[in-house]
Each structure stands twice: as C-alpha cells, then as structure tokens.
Amino acid sequence: MPHVTIQHFPKSLTAEQRSRLVEQVTAAVREAFEVEERVISIALAPVPPEDWDARVYQPEIAAHREELAKAPGY
C-alpha cells in the first residue's frame, strides 16, 4: 500500500519521461501518506480514446464523484 494506477490515452514515453513520472508520483505519495518508498506501486494503463468513456469515465469518474480528489474539466 498504496497503489496508484494512471489510466491515460496511449503515449510512448521515453525511459527518461517514465522514470521522472514514477519518481515524482512516488515522492508525492510517500510524502502524503508518510510511507517508505518500497511499499508504493505504480501502474501505467493505456486506454484507447474510443474506450475512455466505457472503461474509465463512467465506471471510475462518474460513478465515484464523491471519491475524486480532482475532477476533470470535461
């Protein structure tokens, strides 16, 4: 614990971009939850744009508005 899943439109990240993303998310989660780095896991899950509404927006965002720490602006 904790585990973070980042669902996103498909995008090829360079090794440097991926490393920086993981480093920054890890640092933020570590600070907020006051946990050791070793207990944090992060998944990157690409979702095609045509599947976004059915796989992400409806089940993850619209159905859980009360849990959102930040809502999208669309």
C-alpha positions as CSV (number, residue, x, y, z in Angstrom):
1,M,0.0,0.0,0.0
2,P,-0.5,2.5,-1.6
3,H,-1.0,1.6,-5.2
4,V,-1.5,4.2,-7.9
5,T,-2.9,3.4,-11.4
6,I,-2.6,6.1,-14.0
7,Q,-5.0,5.5,-16.9
8,H,-4.2,7.5,-19.9
9,F,-4.5,7.7,-23.7
10,P,-1.8,5.7,-25.3
11,K,1.5,7.6,-25.4
12,S,5.0,6.3,-25.8
13,L,7.1,7.7,-23.0
14,T,10.9,7.7,-23.2
15,A,12.8,5.9,-20.5
16,E,13.6,9.3,-19.0
17,Q,10.0,10.5,-19.1
18,R,8.7,7.3,-17.5
19,S,11.4,7.4,-14.8
20,R,10.7,11.0,-14.0
21,L,6.9,10.4,-13.8
22,V,7.4,7.4,-11.5
23,E,9.9,9.4,-9.3
24,Q,7.6,12.4,-9.0
25,V,4.5,10.3,-8.2
26,T,6.4,8.2,-5.8
27,A,7.7,11.3,-4.0
28,A,4.2,12.8,-3.7
29,V,2.6,9.6,-2.4
30,R,5.5,9.0,0.0
31,E,5.1,12.5,1.5
32,A,1.3,12.5,1.7
33,F,0.9,9.1,3.2
34,E,4.2,9.1,5.2
35,V,5.3,5.7,3.9
36,E,8.5,4.2,2.7
37,E,9.2,4.1,-1.0
38,R,9.4,0.3,-1.0
39,V,5.6,0.0,-0.2
40,I,4.4,2.1,-3.2
41,S,3.5,0.6,-6.5
42,I,2.6,2.4,-9.7
43,A,0.9,1.1,-12.8
44,L,0.6,2.8,-16.2
45,A,-2.5,1.7,-18.1
46,P,-3.1,3.0,-21.6
47,V,-6.7,3.2,-22.7
48,P,-7.6,3.9,-26.3
49,P,-9.6,7.2,-26.7
50,E,-12.6,5.3,-28.1
51,D,-12.8,3.2,-25.0
52,W,-12.3,6.0,-22.4
53,D,-15.9,6.6,-21.7
54,A,-16.8,3.0,-21.1
55,R,-13.6,1.9,-19.4
56,V,-12.6,5.0,-17.4
57,Y,-15.1,7.9,-17.3
58,Q,-18.3,6.1,-16.5
59,P,-17.0,3.4,-14.0
60,E,-14.1,5.3,-12.4
61,I,-15.1,9.0,-12.6
62,A,-18.8,9.5,-13.0
63,A,-19.7,6.6,-10.6
64,H,-17.3,7.8,-7.9
65,R,-17.6,11.6,-7.9
66,E,-17.5,11.7,-4.1
67,E,-14.1,10.0,-4.0
68,L,-12.4,12.2,-6.6
69,A,-9.6,14.4,-5.2
70,K,-9.6,16.2,-8.5
71,A,-12.4,16.1,-11.1
72,P,-11.7,16.5,-14.8
73,G,-12.8,19.7,-16.5
74,Y,-14.6,17.9,-19.4
